[in-house]
């Protein structure tokens, strides 16, 4: 079980993301510095207890219309070998010390736990509370589908049209710019052959 510490992070998660997001190909920015707020998210536990796993939705109000992004993040006590391109940055955690923060779409621990959740072998947790299940996060797996063999796709923009034919999906709530809550896929499973 991951323990959520009530402490400081320097820089904060949102400060790290403000510097990292504009360089991502799926970021729909306006050239201004992002103005970010956390508007949704949840967690999964690493069975080994070594890697923090978070699925954060941030809202960016820097442009003419608000935009939202799903950023899966992992927090590690040491660099992840071979993942330099996925490094969001480092931060000083008030309890745990230096943490290496990665785009979780490229972290094998996060990806394995999403697949475990789709199989029913992991339970989603509240974003900001220790040992608190989050029943609003759901997984759907088509009958006979194998989440370990299928392609796992991160949905970077919540509410973005997701093509039909997915073998499964992980869905969770997030808050739209108008303050209303909405549900959207965070991950979808695809046939690796590209036929679905």
Beta strands, then each sheet from edge to edge (+ up, - down):
strand 1: 9-10
strand 2: 36-44
strand 3: 52-60
strand 4: 67-76
strand 5: 87-93
strand 6: 97-103
strand 7: 138-141
strand 8: 151-154
strand 9: 168-175
strand 10: 181-190
sheet 1: 1+ 5- 6+ 4- 3+ 2-
sheet 2: 7+ 9- 10+ 8-
end
